Amino acid sequence: MEYAIRMGAAVKAEFTVLNIARFDGVPKVNLRAKQIEKALTQISEEEGAKLIADLREKVKGDYKIEFKTIKAHTVADMVKRYTAKHKVNIVAMGSRNASVLKKVRLGGTTVSVIDDSSVPVLAIPEFAKFKNFERIVYASDLKDTQKELNVVLEFAKIYGSHVHMIHVVNAIDKKVEASKLVVEEMIKKSNYDKIDFRVILDENIPNAIDAFIKETKADLLTTFTHKLSLEEKLFAKSVTRTLAYLGSTPLLAIKRK
């Protein structure tokens, strides 16, 4: 939360802290069910008020922040329903390295939100501290490149970031060479001088991206995602999901439209 607030200061962002309230264990036939729900919600709101007070103490500044408790079955469901009803620019949430078991069972909470959210999701590793986005790695599959590049540059200009655009392939052929020329022309026309493009030769895309992030000491990784099929979820074919599990650098996952 501290990371998100410091990051949002550049655009005077307003923050809503969402807390999921699960009442699945409350018997439906229990006449006191509504009273129990009300009591649990009240406890959540009280804890939320303390949290907001602590955040204001730690992160000084003139920013708007509120706390809301929302009834839902899962975090992904809560985020999806809330963002459908409210104007939200970014969903920020913490992320931790997932165990092998979680990966096999379709992933953790953060990855589930990335899968379902139509709003960009910023996954913040547990020990990340916001300084500035001096270097952003934009990992592209070179599909819908112009639209995606426009979005990345719009974000980068806010922070004066240097953008390292990369494309990972297992072999370089004429098609890749032609795409490289097209991207280089796009970059020239963007009139943004803090951007470079590199094609990386590697069979393991997530590992290649992770290695490049460490090489450049990047502050943020940006990827564009699509709605996964069941097969992709089961066999972990999504690069973005895999990178979210690595969890060493903040990840901004933007859903393709």
CYANA upper distance limits for C-alpha pairs under 8 A (distance plus 0.5 A):
  1 MET  CA      5 ILE  CA      6.69
  1 MET  CA     55 LEU  CA      8.40
  1 MET  CA     92 ALA  CA      8.38
  1 MET  CA     93 MET  CA      8.16
  2 GLU  CA      6 ARG  CA      6.71
  2 GLU  CA     55 LEU  CA      7.44
  2 GLU  CA     58 LYS  CA      8.41
  2 GLU  CA     59 VAL  CA      7.31
  3 TYR  CA      7 MET  CA      6.59
  3 TYR  CA    124 ILE  CA      8.35
  3 TYR  CA    128 ALA  CA      7.90
  3 TYR  CA    129 LYS  CA      6.45
  3 TYR  CA    130 PHE  CA      5.68
  4 ALA  CA      8 GLY  CA      6.49
  4 ALA  CA     92 ALA  CA      7.05
  4 ALA  CA    130 PHE  CA      8.46
  5 ILE  CA      9 ALA  CA      6.80
  5 ILE  CA     13 ALA  CA      8.38
  5 ILE  CA     15 PHE  CA      8.11
  5 ILE  CA     59 VAL  CA      8.15
  6 ARG  CA     10 ALA  CA      8.43
  6 ARG  CA     59 VAL  CA      8.04
  6 ARG  CA    130 PHE  CA      7.09
  7 MET  CA    130 PHE  CA      7.12
  7 MET  CA    132 ASN  CA      7.94
  8 GLY  CA     12 LYS  CA      6.54
  8 GLY  CA     13 ALA  CA      5.50
  8 GLY  CA     14 GLU  CA      8.39
  9 ALA  CA     13 ALA  CA      6.70
  9 ALA  CA     63 TYR  CA      8.18
 10 ALA  CA    158 ILE  CA      7.64
 10 ALA  CA    159 TYR  CA      7.99
 11 VAL  CA    158 ILE  CA      8.28
 12 LYS  CA     63 TYR  CA      7.25
 13 ALA  CA     63 TYR  CA      7.64
 13 ALA  CA     64 LYS  CA      8.05
 14 GLU  CA     63 TYR  CA      6.99
 14 GLU  CA     64 LYS  CA      5.46
 14 GLU  CA     65 ILE  CA      6.48
 15 PHE  CA     64 LYS  CA      6.62
 15 PHE  CA     65 ILE  CA      5.01
 15 PHE  CA     66 GLU  CA      6.87
 16 THR  CA     65 ILE  CA      6.16
 16 THR  CA     66 GLU  CA      5.39
 16 THR  CA     67 PHE  CA      6.19
 16 THR  CA     68 LYS  CA      7.56
 17 VAL  CA     65 ILE  CA      7.94
 17 VAL  CA     66 GLU  CA      6.63
 17 VAL  CA     67 PHE  CA      5.18
 17 VAL  CA     68 LYS  CA      6.67
 18 LEU  CA     67 PHE  CA      6.64
 18 LEU  CA     68 LYS  CA      5.61
 18 LEU  CA     69 THR  CA      6.48
 18 LEU  CA     70 ILE  CA      7.49
 19 ASN  CA     44 SER  CA      8.26
 19 ASN  CA     67 PHE  CA      8.18
 19 ASN  CA     68 LYS  CA      6.70
 19 ASN  CA     69 THR  CA      5.28
 19 ASN  CA     70 ILE  CA      6.69
 20 ILE  CA     69 THR  CA      6.39
 20 ILE  CA     70 ILE  CA      5.69
 20 ILE  CA     71 LYS  CA      6.45
 20 ILE  CA     72 ALA  CA      6.70
 20 ILE  CA     74 THR  CA      7.99
 20 ILE  CA     75 VAL  CA      6.87
 20 ILE  CA     78 MET  CA      7.35
 21 ALA  CA     40 LEU  CA      8.47
 21 ALA  CA     41 THR  CA      7.59
 21 ALA  CA     69 THR  CA      6.81
 21 ALA  CA     70 ILE  CA      6.17
 21 ALA  CA     71 LYS  CA      5.16
 21 ALA  CA     72 ALA  CA      6.69
 22 ARG  CA     71 LYS  CA      6.57
 22 ARG  CA     72 ALA  CA      6.48
 22 ARG  CA     73 HIS  CA      6.52
 22 ARG  CA     74 THR  CA      8.48
 23 PHE  CA     37 GLU  CA      7.37
 23 PHE  CA     71 LYS  CA      8.08
 24 ASP  CA     73 HIS  CA      8.03
 26 VAL  CA     30 ASN  CA      8.06
 26 VAL  CA     33 ALA  CA      6.74
 26 VAL  CA     36 ILE  CA      8.38
 27 PRO  CA     33 ALA  CA      7.36
 28 LYS  CA     33 ALA  CA      7.26
 29 VAL  CA     33 ALA  CA      8.26
 32 ARG  CA     36 ILE  CA      6.70
 33 ALA  CA     37 GLU  CA      6.69
 34 LYS  CA     38 LYS  CA      6.56
 35 GLN  CA     39 ALA  CA      6.63
 36 ILE  CA     40 LEU  CA      6.64
 37 GLU  CA     41 THR  CA      6.54
 38 LYS  CA     42 GLN  CA      6.62
 39 ALA  CA     43 ILE  CA      6.78
 40 LEU  CA     44 SER  CA      6.75
 41 THR  CA     45 GLU  CA      6.69
 41 THR  CA     69 THR  CA      7.19
 42 GLN  CA     46 GLU  CA      6.72
 43 ILE  CA     47 GLU  CA      6.74
 44 SER  CA     48 GLY  CA      6.52
 44 SER  CA     69 THR  CA      7.24
 45 GLU  CA     49 ALA  CA      6.67
 45 GLU  CA     67 PHE  CA      7.77
 45 GLU  CA     68 LYS  CA      7.62
 45 GLU  CA     69 THR  CA      7.18
 46 GLU  CA     50 LYS  CA      7.03
 47 GLU  CA     51 LEU  CA      6.75
 48 GLY  CA     52 ILE  CA      6.70
 48 GLY  CA     67 PHE  CA      6.35
 48 GLY  CA     68 LYS  CA      8.27
 49 ALA  CA     53 ALA  CA      6.76
 49 ALA  CA     67 PHE  CA      7.58
 50 LYS  CA     54 ASP  CA      6.71
 51 LEU  CA     55 LEU  CA      6.70
 52 ILE  CA     56 ARG  CA      6.69
 52 ILE  CA     65 ILE  CA      7.93
 52 ILE  CA     66 GLU  CA      7.89
 52 ILE  CA     67 PHE  CA      7.90
 53 ALA  CA     57 GLU  CA      6.80
 54 ASP  CA     58 LYS  CA      6.80
 55 LEU  CA     59 VAL  CA      6.31
 56 ARG  CA     60 LYS  CA      6.37
 56 ARG  CA     61 GLY  CA      8.28
 70 ILE  CA     78 MET  CA      7.36
 71 LYS  CA     78 MET  CA      7.89
 72 ALA  CA     77 ASP  CA      6.95
 72 ALA  CA     78 MET  CA      5.94
 73 HIS  CA     77 ASP  CA      7.19
 73 HIS  CA     78 MET  CA      8.00
 74 THR  CA     78 MET  CA      6.78
 75 VAL  CA     79 VAL  CA      6.66
 75 VAL  CA    109 THR  CA      7.38
 75 VAL  CA    113 VAL  CA      7.67
 76 ALA  CA     80 LYS  CA      6.55
 76 ALA  CA    109 THR  CA      7.65
 76 ALA  CA    112 SER  CA      6.47
 76 ALA  CA    113 VAL  CA      5.02
 76 ALA  CA    116 ASP  CA      7.04
 76 ALA  CA    117 SER  CA      7.98
 77 ASP  CA     81 ARG  CA      6.65
 78 MET  CA     82 TYR  CA      6.60
 79 VAL  CA     83 THR  CA      6.48
 79 VAL  CA    113 VAL  CA      7.75
 79 VAL  CA    117 SER  CA      7.69
 80 LYS  CA     84 ALA  CA      6.68
 80 LYS  CA    113 VAL  CA      8.40
 80 LYS  CA    116 ASP  CA      7.26
 80 LYS  CA    117 SER  CA      6.19
 80 LYS  CA    118 SER  CA      8.14
 81 ARG  CA     85 LYS  CA      7.15
 82 TYR  CA     86 HIS  CA      6.68
 83 THR  CA     87 LYS  CA      7.09
 83 THR  CA     88 VAL  CA      6.43
 83 THR  CA    119 VAL  CA      7.79
 88 VAL  CA    119 VAL  CA      7.63
 89 ASN  CA    119 VAL  CA      7.07
 89 ASN  CA    120 PRO  CA      7.50
 90 ILE  CA    119 VAL  CA      6.60
 90 ILE  CA    120 PRO  CA      5.64
 90 ILE  CA    121 VAL  CA      6.28
 90 ILE  CA    122 LEU  CA      7.34
 91 VAL  CA    119 VAL  CA      7.26
 91 VAL  CA    120 PRO  CA      6.75
 91 VAL  CA    121 VAL  CA      5.20
 91 VAL  CA    122 LEU  CA      6.51
 92 ALA  CA    121 VAL  CA      6.39
 92 ALA  CA    122 LEU  CA      5.14
 92 ALA  CA    123 ALA  CA      6.64
 92 ALA  CA    124 ILE  CA      7.69
 93 MET  CA    110 THR  CA      7.62
 93 MET  CA    121 VAL  CA      8.16
 93 MET  CA    122 LEU  CA      6.86
 93 MET  CA    123 ALA  CA      5.85
 93 MET  CA    124 ILE  CA      6.51
 94 GLY  CA    110 THR  CA      7.83
 94 GLY  CA    123 ALA  CA      6.14
 94 GLY  CA    124 ILE  CA      5.16
 94 GLY  CA    125 PRO  CA      6.33
 94 GLY  CA    126 GLU  CA      6.78
 95 SER  CA    110 THR  CA      6.58
 95 SER  CA    123 ALA  CA      6.18
 95 SER  CA    124 ILE  CA      6.04
 95 SER  CA    125 PRO  CA      5.41
 95 SER  CA    126 GLU  CA      6.72
 95 SER  CA    244 ALA  CA      8.13
 95 SER  CA    247 GLY  CA      7.10
 96 ARG  CA    125 PRO  CA      6.50
 96 ARG  CA    126 GLU  CA      6.68
 96 ARG  CA    245 TYR  CA      7.61
 96 ARG  CA    247 GLY  CA      6.61
 97 ASN  CA    244 ALA  CA      8.38
 97 ASN  CA    245 TYR  CA      5.53
 97 ASN  CA    246 LEU  CA      6.37
 97 ASN  CA    247 GLY  CA      6.12
 98 ALA  CA    102 LYS  CA      6.48
 98 ALA  CA    103 LYS  CA      7.12
 98 ALA  CA    107 GLY  CA      7.94
 98 ALA  CA    108 GLY  CA      7.11
 98 ALA  CA    245 TYR  CA      6.04
 98 ALA  CA    246 LEU  CA      8.47
 99 SER  CA    103 LYS  CA      6.95
100 VAL  CA    104 VAL  CA      6.82
101 LEU  CA    105 ARG  CA      6.74
102 LYS  CA    106 LEU  CA      7.07
102 LYS  CA    107 GLY  CA      5.49
102 LYS  CA    108 GLY  CA      6.54
103 LYS  CA    107 GLY  CA      5.02
103 LYS  CA    108 GLY  CA      7.75
103 LYS  CA    236 ALA  CA      8.02
104 VAL  CA    234 LEU  CA      7.40
104 VAL  CA    235 PHE  CA      8.38
104 VAL  CA    236 ALA  CA      8.47
105 ARG  CA    234 LEU  CA      8.16
106 LEU  CA    233 LYS  CA      6.30
106 LEU  CA    234 LEU  CA      6.63
106 LEU  CA    236 ALA  CA      8.35
107 GLY  CA    111 VAL  CA      6.54
107 GLY  CA    112 SER  CA      7.16
108 GLY  CA    112 SER  CA      6.75
109 THR  CA    113 VAL  CA      6.84
110 THR  CA    114 ILE  CA      6.81
110 THR  CA    123 ALA  CA      7.40
110 THR  CA    244 ALA  CA      8.39
111 VAL  CA    115 ASP  CA      6.69
111 VAL  CA    241 ARG  CA      6.55
111 VAL  CA    244 ALA  CA      7.25
111 VAL  CA    245 TYR  CA      8.50
112 SER  CA    116 ASP  CA      6.83
113 VAL  CA    117 SER  CA      6.13
113 VAL  CA    121 VAL  CA      8.16
114 ILE  CA    120 PRO  CA      8.38
114 ILE  CA    121 VAL  CA      6.56
114 ILE  CA    253 ALA  CA      7.27
115 ASP  CA    226 HIS  CA      8.21
115 ASP  CA    227 LYS  CA      6.81
115 ASP  CA    228 LEU  CA      7.47
116 ASP  CA    227 LYS  CA      7.98
117 SER  CA    121 VAL  CA      7.88
117 SER  CA    255 LYS  CA      7.91
118 SER  CA    254 ILE  CA      8.36
118 SER  CA    255 LYS  CA      6.26
119 VAL  CA    254 ILE  CA      7.42
119 VAL  CA    255 LYS  CA      7.33
120 PRO  CA    252 LEU  CA      7.21
120 PRO  CA    253 ALA  CA      6.10
120 PRO  CA    254 ILE  CA      4.85
120 PRO  CA    255 LYS  CA      6.85
121 VAL  CA    251 LEU  CA      8.38
121 VAL  CA    252 LEU  CA      6.16
121 VAL  CA    253 ALA  CA      5.72
121 VAL  CA    254 ILE  CA      7.01
122 LEU  CA    250 PRO  CA      7.35
122 LEU  CA    251 LEU  CA      6.08
122 LEU  CA    252 LEU  CA      4.91
122 LEU  CA    253 ALA  CA      6.91
123 ALA  CA    244 ALA  CA      7.78
123 ALA  CA    250 PRO  CA      6.08
123 ALA  CA    251 LEU  CA      5.58
123 ALA  CA    252 LEU  CA      6.91
123 ALA  CA    253 ALA  CA      8.41
124 ILE  CA    128 ALA  CA      7.11
124 ILE  CA    247 GLY  CA      8.26
124 ILE  CA    249 THR  CA      7.87
124 ILE  CA    250 PRO  CA      5.23
124 ILE  CA    251 LEU  CA      7.26
125 PRO  CA    247 GLY  CA      6.02
125 PRO  CA    248 SER  CA      6.71
125 PRO  CA    249 THR  CA      6.96
125 PRO  CA    250 PRO  CA      6.49
128 ALA  CA    249 THR  CA      8.02
128 ALA  CA    250 PRO  CA      7.96
132 ASN  CA    159 TYR  CA      7.53
132 ASN  CA    219 ASP  CA      7.89
133 PHE  CA    156 ALA  CA      8.32
133 PHE  CA    159 TYR  CA      6.67
133 PHE  CA    160 GLY  CA      8.28
133 PHE  CA    161 SER  CA      6.20
133 PHE  CA    218 ALA  CA      8.46
133 PHE  CA    219 ASP  CA      5.86
133 PHE  CA    220 LEU  CA      7.06
134 GLU  CA    159 TYR  CA      7.80
134 GLU  CA    160 GLY  CA      7.48
134 GLU  CA    161 SER  CA      5.09
134 GLU  CA    162 HIS  CA      6.50
134 GLU  CA    218 ALA  CA      7.95
134 GLU  CA    219 ASP  CA      7.02
135 ARG  CA    161 SER  CA      5.96
135 ARG  CA    162 HIS  CA      5.32
135 ARG  CA    163 VAL  CA      6.49
135 ARG  CA    164 HIS  CA      7.75
135 ARG  CA    216 THR  CA      8.21
135 ARG  CA    217 LYS  CA      7.99
135 ARG  CA    218 ALA  CA      5.31
135 ARG  CA    219 ASP  CA      6.00
135 ARG  CA    220 LEU  CA      7.34
136 ILE  CA    156 ALA  CA      8.13
136 ILE  CA    161 SER  CA      7.00
136 ILE  CA    162 HIS  CA      6.61
136 ILE  CA    163 VAL  CA      5.33
136 ILE  CA    164 HIS  CA      6.55
136 ILE  CA    218 ALA  CA      6.21
136 ILE  CA    219 ASP  CA      6.51
136 ILE  CA    220 LEU  CA      5.41
136 ILE  CA    221 LEU  CA      6.37
136 ILE  CA    222 THR  CA      7.70
137 VAL  CA    163 VAL  CA      6.40
137 VAL  CA    164 HIS  CA      5.23
137 VAL  CA    165 MET  CA      6.41
137 VAL  CA    166 ILE  CA      7.81
137 VAL  CA    213 ILE  CA      7.28
137 VAL  CA    218 ALA  CA      6.94
137 VAL  CA    220 LEU  CA      6.76
137 VAL  CA    221 LEU  CA      5.32
137 VAL  CA    222 THR  CA      6.65
138 TYR  CA    152 VAL  CA      8.05
138 TYR  CA    163 VAL  CA      7.28
138 TYR  CA    164 HIS  CA      6.50
138 TYR  CA    165 MET  CA      5.15
138 TYR  CA    166 ILE  CA      6.75
138 TYR  CA    221 LEU  CA      6.50
138 TYR  CA    222 THR  CA      5.30
138 TYR  CA    223 THR  CA      6.70
139 ALA  CA    165 MET  CA      6.51
139 ALA  CA    166 ILE  CA      5.58
139 ALA  CA    167 HIS  CA      6.53
139 ALA  CA    168 VAL  CA      8.50
139 ALA  CA    209 ILE  CA      7.73
139 ALA  CA    221 LEU  CA      7.88
139 ALA  CA    222 THR  CA      6.83
139 ALA  CA    223 THR  CA      6.06
140 SER  CA    145 THR  CA      7.99
140 SER  CA    165 MET  CA      7.55
140 SER  CA    166 ILE  CA      6.61
140 SER  CA    167 HIS  CA      5.81
140 SER  CA    168 VAL  CA      8.49
140 SER  CA    223 THR  CA      7.24
140 SER  CA    224 PHE  CA      8.03
141 ASP  CA    167 HIS  CA      6.49
141 ASP  CA    168 VAL  CA      8.07
142 LEU  CA    167 HIS  CA      7.71
142 LEU  CA    179 SER  CA      8.08
144 ASP  CA    148 GLU  CA      6.85
145 THR  CA    149 LEU  CA      6.39
145 THR  CA    183 VAL  CA      8.23
146 GLN  CA    150 ASN  CA      6.69
146 GLN  CA    186 MET  CA      7.62
147 LYS  CA    151 VAL  CA      7.03
148 GLU  CA    152 VAL  CA      6.79
148 GLU  CA    224 PHE  CA      8.15
149 LEU  CA    153 LEU  CA      6.53
150 ASN  CA    154 GLU  CA      6.59
151 VAL  CA    155 PHE  CA      6.88
152 VAL  CA    156 ALA  CA      6.57
152 VAL  CA    222 THR  CA      8.26
153 LEU  CA    157 LYS  CA      6.45
153 LEU  CA    163 VAL  CA      8.34
153 LEU  CA    192 TYR  CA      8.38
154 GLU  CA    158 ILE  CA      7.49
155 PHE  CA    159 TYR  CA      7.89
156 ALA  CA    160 GLY  CA      6.32
156 ALA  CA    161 SER  CA      5.42
156 ALA  CA    162 HIS  CA      7.77
156 ALA  CA    163 VAL  CA      7.69
157 LYS  CA    161 SER  CA      6.93
161 SER  CA    194 LYS  CA      7.53
162 HIS  CA    194 LYS  CA      5.15
162 HIS  CA    195 ILE  CA      6.19
163 VAL  CA    194 LYS  CA      6.66
163 VAL  CA    195 ILE  CA      5.10
163 VAL  CA    196 ASP  CA      7.05
164 HIS  CA    195 ILE  CA      6.39
164 HIS  CA    196 ASP  CA      5.80
164 HIS  CA    197 PHE  CA      6.62
164 HIS  CA    198 ARG  CA      8.26
165 MET  CA    195 ILE  CA      7.70
165 MET  CA    196 ASP  CA      6.52
165 MET  CA    197 PHE  CA      5.19
165 MET  CA    198 ARG  CA      6.94
166 ILE  CA    197 PHE  CA      6.18
166 ILE  CA    198 ARG  CA      5.42
166 ILE  CA    199 VAL  CA      6.25
166 ILE  CA    200 ILE  CA      7.46
167 HIS  CA    198 ARG  CA      7.04
167 HIS  CA    199 VAL  CA      5.39
167 HIS  CA    200 ILE  CA      6.57
168 VAL  CA    199 VAL  CA      6.41
168 VAL  CA    200 ILE  CA      5.19
168 VAL  CA    201 LEU  CA      6.43
168 VAL  CA    202 ASP  CA      6.85
168 VAL  CA    205 ILE  CA      6.43
168 VAL  CA    208 ALA  CA      7.72
168 VAL  CA    209 ILE  CA      8.18
169 VAL  CA    199 VAL  CA      7.83
169 VAL  CA    200 ILE  CA      6.79
169 VAL  CA    201 LEU  CA      5.74
169 VAL  CA    202 ASP  CA      6.35
169 VAL  CA    203 GLU  CA      7.17
169 VAL  CA    205 ILE  CA      7.96
170 ASN  CA    201 LEU  CA      5.96
170 ASN  CA    202 ASP  CA      5.43
170 ASN  CA    203 GLU  CA      5.06
170 ASN  CA    204 ASN  CA      8.41
171 ALA  CA    201 LEU  CA      6.86
171 ALA  CA    202 ASP  CA      8.24
172 ILE  CA    176 VAL  CA      6.27
172 ILE  CA    177 GLU  CA      7.55
172 ILE  CA    201 LEU  CA      7.84
173 ASP  CA    177 GLU  CA      6.80
174 LYS  CA    178 ALA  CA      6.57
175 LYS  CA    179 SER  CA      6.67
176 VAL  CA    180 LYS  CA      6.61
177 GLU  CA    181 LEU  CA      7.01
178 ALA  CA    182 VAL  CA      6.96
179 SER  CA    183 VAL  CA      6.72
180 LYS  CA    184 GLU  CA      6.67
180 LYS  CA    199 VAL  CA      8.13
181 LEU  CA    185 GLU  CA      6.77
182 VAL  CA    186 MET  CA      6.86
183 VAL  CA    187 ILE  CA      6.74
183 VAL  CA    197 PHE  CA      8.38
184 GLU  CA    188 LYS  CA      6.85
184 GLU  CA    197 PHE  CA      7.68
185 GLU  CA    189 LYS  CA      6.86
186 MET  CA    190 SER  CA      6.71
187 ILE  CA    191 ASN  CA      7.73
187 ILE  CA    192 TYR  CA      7.89
187 ILE  CA    195 ILE  CA      7.88
187 ILE  CA    196 ASP  CA      8.40
188 LYS  CA    192 TYR  CA      8.22
200 ILE  CA    208 ALA  CA      8.09
202 ASP  CA    208 ALA  CA      6.88
204 ASN  CA    208 ALA  CA      6.63
205 ILE  CA    209 ILE  CA      6.71
205 ILE  CA    239 VAL  CA      7.64
206 PRO  CA    210 ASP  CA      6.60
206 PRO  CA    239 VAL  CA      6.42
206 PRO  CA    242 THR  CA      7.13
206 PRO  CA    243 LEU  CA      6.60
207 ASN  CA    211 ALA  CA      6.54
208 ALA  CA    212 PHE  CA      6.71
209 ILE  CA    213 ILE  CA      6.71
210 ASP  CA    214 LYS  CA      6.93
210 ASP  CA    243 LEU  CA      8.06
211 ALA  CA    215 GLU  CA      6.65
212 PHE  CA    216 THR  CA      6.64
213 ILE  CA    217 LYS  CA      6.22
213 ILE  CA    218 ALA  CA      5.75
213 ILE  CA    221 LEU  CA      8.14
214 LYS  CA    218 ALA  CA      7.28
218 ALA  CA    249 THR  CA      8.22
219 ASP  CA    249 THR  CA      7.11
219 ASP  CA    250 PRO  CA      7.50
220 LEU  CA    249 THR  CA      6.58
220 LEU  CA    250 PRO  CA      5.66
220 LEU  CA    251 LEU  CA      6.43
220 LEU  CA    252 LEU  CA      7.69
221 LEU  CA    249 THR  CA      7.38
221 LEU  CA    250 PRO  CA      6.81
221 LEU  CA    251 LEU  CA      5.34
221 LEU  CA    252 LEU  CA      6.60
222 THR  CA    251 LEU  CA      6.42
222 THR  CA    252 LEU  CA      5.25
222 THR  CA    253 ALA  CA      6.46
222 THR  CA    254 ILE  CA      8.11
223 THR  CA    240 THR  CA      7.18
223 THR  CA    251 LEU  CA      8.20
223 THR  CA    252 LEU  CA      6.98
223 THR  CA    253 ALA  CA      5.63
223 THR  CA    254 ILE  CA      6.80
224 PHE  CA    240 THR  CA      8.35
224 PHE  CA    253 ALA  CA      6.21
224 PHE  CA    254 ILE  CA      5.21
224 PHE  CA    255 LYS  CA      6.13
224 PHE  CA    256 ARG  CA      6.53
225 THR  CA    240 THR  CA      7.39
225 THR  CA    253 ALA  CA      7.04
225 THR  CA    254 ILE  CA      6.43
225 THR  CA    255 LYS  CA      5.25
225 THR  CA    256 ARG  CA      6.22
226 HIS  CA    255 LYS  CA      6.26
226 HIS  CA    256 ARG  CA      6.13
227 LYS  CA    255 LYS  CA      8.44
228 LEU  CA    232 GLU  CA      6.35
228 LEU  CA    233 LYS  CA      6.89
228 LEU  CA    238 SER  CA      8.20
229 SER  CA    233 LYS  CA      6.91
230 LEU  CA    234 LEU  CA      6.60
231 GLU  CA    235 PHE  CA      6.57
232 GLU  CA    236 ALA  CA      6.12
232 GLU  CA    237 LYS  CA      5.36
232 GLU  CA    238 SER  CA      6.96
233 LYS  CA    237 LYS  CA      7.24
233 LYS  CA    238 SER  CA      7.91
236 ALA  CA    241 ARG  CA      7.84
236 ALA  CA    242 THR  CA      7.71
238 SER  CA    242 THR  CA      6.94
239 VAL  CA    243 LEU  CA      6.68
240 THR  CA    244 ALA  CA      6.59
240 THR  CA    253 ALA  CA      7.82
241 ARG  CA    245 TYR  CA      6.92
242 THR  CA    246 LEU  CA      7.05
243 LEU  CA    247 GLY  CA      7.19
243 LEU  CA    251 LEU  CA      8.43
244 ALA  CA    251 LEU  CA      7.29
247 GLY  CA    251 LEU  CA      8.41
